[in-house]
């Protein structure tokens, strides 16, 4: 497979997954904004921007952090490289180049999503319309993901899903870190009603609320939710599940065993640690510190993939 084709496939999945995650971040901010924000809690929209890695670019454009501006910046703004609009545009442009490398249904799903977001961009939305936009984004990305089920299980398929799980690992960690940014480090707020409510919102935004209740008998605590989203191998958005699938699709590549081995050597320490770690140890160390290190490691693996396969 040509390195250019592999790179396009890898980034198609990354862009589509990123569009969904940005929509989920907006959903988290919207749901949290519906509840009172007592003294001692950070602004939820600043938290969303921080988790999206967009706060500095946002502040270069806007003087204040307001819901309407954050929504527009993260969803439609063409100057924001990670906006939902730009992610779908870039995925579509990449797919246009490699249309013959996946099914007609996959191309149709991406192209239809692009045409629809162009129409949405021309409409006038109010703050109350945000759930409609986030729901639409999640549905469109799921349609695209479902269209990949009939692909031949070759290197193209593995690069698509390698990109998907690299992006999801990074994004799940960022969504989890939203919770860190929302709460100020004041012990009296931890374990309270608002604390538990925010954890529940995070689960719902990841479409994992019911799965969590099945897995943990419905008892919502911060430690159990962190365990579910970090270490549970059966949760499709957990960090552990993402790492296992990165390893799977990486080692399934047949194009260059030596390159695969070099990347795997960079990844195996993280894989071993996350399989053997206990959530109590992570919480004691600091969930934010753990997540930050995880994001850096995933970025390092992504850099290795580009160096070995795409340059």
N, C-alpha and C positions, 0 to 999 in steps of 0.2 A: 504494500500500500504506500502511495506517495505521502511524504510527510505533510504536504499542504492539505491533502484530503483528510488525513488523520487530525490535523489541527482544527480544520473547519468543523468536523464532527464533534470533537471534544468541546469546542466552544458553543456549538448549537445547544447542547445539553446544559452547559454552564449558564448561558444567557437565559434559557427558559426557566431553569431552576431559580435563578436570581430574581427573575420577574415575580415568580410566586412568593419567594421569601420577602421581597420588598412589600408586596401586597399583605402578607401576613404581619409584617412589622407595623404597617399602617392600621391593620385590624386590631392589633394589641393596643396601640396608642388610642384608637377610637373607643374601644371598650373601657379602657382605664379612665378616659376622660369623662365618662358618664357618671363616675363615682366622685364623691367629694374628695378634695385633695387637702388633707389637714396639714397643719404646720409640721415640718420635719420630713416631708416627702419632696422629691425633686419633681420638676415639670415632666410629665410623661412624654411630651413631644420632643423635648431635648434628649430624653432617654432614647427615643426611637432614632433620632438623627445620630446619636453617638453609636448605637448598635449598628446602624447602617454604614458607619464610617464616612458620613457625609456632612458632619456638623461644621467643619471648617469651610467647605465650599458653600454651604448654605449661608453662613454668616458673611461671606464675601458678597452675597447678593441681597440679603435681607438684614435689617437692623434689629428686628425682634423675632422671637420664636412664637409664632401663632399657628393654630391648627390649619387654617385655610392655606397659608403659605407652605407649610410642611407637606400637606397633602399634594398640592400642585407640584412642588419641587420633586417629591419622590415618585409621583405617578406620571406626570406629563412633561416635565421640564426637559427640553432638548439639551440644555447646558449641563445637566446632571448625567454623567455617563452610566450611572446605575439606576436611572429612573425606569419604571416599568415600560414606558414607551420606547426608550433607547434599547433596552434589553430585547424586546420583541423585534424591533427594527434590525438589530445586529444579528439576531438568530435567523431572521428571514433572509438577510443578505448573504449569510454564510450558507444557508440551505439552498439558495438559488444557484450557488456555484457547484454544489455536490448533490444535486437532485437525484442523480442516477445511483447514488450510494445508499439511499434508503427508499422506502416504499412510497408510492404515489399518495397514500393516505397520510403519511407523515408530512410530506410537502403541503398537501391540502390543509392540514391542521394548522401549520405555521402560517401559511399565506392567508388563510381565512382570519386567523387571529390578528394579523397585521392590518388587513382591510377593515376589520371591526374597530380596532383601536384608533385608526384614522378618523372614523366616524365619531367615536366617543370624544375625541380630542376637540371636535367642533362644537360639542354641546356645552351648555352651562350647568355646572353641578353645584349643589349646596353641600354644606357639611354633613347633612343627614343622608346624602347619596353615597357616601364613602363605602358603606357595607356592600352596596350594589357593585361598585367597581372592584373591590377586593374579591368578592365572590365570583365575578365574571373572570378575573385573572386566574384564580385557582382552577376553575372549570376548564378554561382553555389549555392551561398547562397539563392538566390531567388527560385531556383529550389527546394532546400530542404524545404524552408518555404512553398512553394506551396504544397508540398507533405503532409503536415500536415493537409490539409483541410478536409481529409476524416477520421481523427481520432475521436474516441468516445470522447464526451465531459465529461470526468471523471477527477479524480484528476491528473492522468498522463498528460493529456492535459493541465490542469491548471498549473502544475509545469513547463512544457515546456515553456509556454508563460509567466509565472512569471519570469523565467530566461531570456527570450528574452527581456522583457521590463525593467527589472533591468539593464541589460547590455546596452540596447539602451539609457536609461535615462542617465547613466554615460557617454556613448560615445557621445551622442548628445551634452552634456554639454562640453565635451573636444573638440569636433570639433568647437563649438562656441567659445571656449576660444583660439583656434588657432589664431583667429582674434586679440585678445588682445595681444598675444605674437608677432605677426607680426609687429604691429605698436608700435613705441616708443611713450611715452606720450608727444608728441609735438602738441599743439593745431592747428598749421598751416597745419597739414596733415589731420586732421579730416574733412570729407565732400568733400575732393578733388577727382580728377579723379582716382588716384590709390587706394584711400580708397574705393570708390564705386566699382571699378573693383574687389577688393579683396572680398568684400561682395557678389558680383555676382558670383564669383568663388565658394565661400562657398555654396551658394544655389545650383549651378549646381552639386557640388560634393555630395550633399544630395538628388539629383534628385528632387529638390523642386523649381527650377527656374520658370517653367511655372505655377506651383500651386501658387507661391507667386504673380506672375503677375495677375493671375485671382483674387486672394483675395484682392490685394491692387492696382488694376488698373495700374500696371506696373511702379509705381513711386518708384524707388529704393532709400531708405534712410536707414542709419544705424539703426535708431530707429524703423522703420517699419519692417526691417528684424529681429531685436532682438525680437520685439513683435511676429512675425510669428514663430520664432524658440523657444521661451520661453513660450508664453501664449496662442497661437492659438490652440483651442481644435480640430480643423479640420485638422491640419497638423500632419501626422502620425509620424513625427520625433521630434515634439516639446516636451519640458519638461513636459508641462501640459498634453498632450495626453499620454505620457508614465506613468505619475503618475496615471491618471485615469484608465489605463489598469492594472497597478500593483494592485491597489485597487480592481478592478473587479476580477482578477484571484485569488487574495488572499482570498477574501470573498467568492468565489465560491468553495473553498476547503471544503470538508466534513469530512476530516480525524480527525480533532481536533479543534472544535470551540474555546476552551479556548486559544490554541496557536495562532490561527488566530487573536483573539481579542487582545492579548498582542502585536503582531507585528503591527496590525492596529493602536493601541494607539501610537506607535512610529512614525507612518506615517501620522496620520491625521492632525497634525499641518502643515506639509509641504503641504499636499493636500489642506487644507483650504487657506493657504497663497498664493499658486500659482493660485488658482481659483479667489481670490479676489484682487490680486496685480495689479497695473497699471505699464505699461512699463516705463513711465516717472519717477516713483518712483524708479524703479530698476536702471535705467540709472543714476539718480541723486545719488543714494547710491553707485553705481559702479558695472558695469556688471560683471567684473572679480571677485569681492568680492561675489556677489550673486551666480555666477556659482560655485565658490570654496566651499561655504557653501552647495550648492545643492549636489555637489559630495560627500562631507563628510556625508551628511544625507543619501544619497542612500547607501553609504558604511555601515552605521550604520544599515539600514534596512536589507541589505544583511547579516550582521553578526547575526542579530536577527533570520533570516530565518534559517541559519545554526545551531544556538543554539537550536531553538525550534524543527526543523524537521529532521536534519541530524546527530546530535550528539548522 
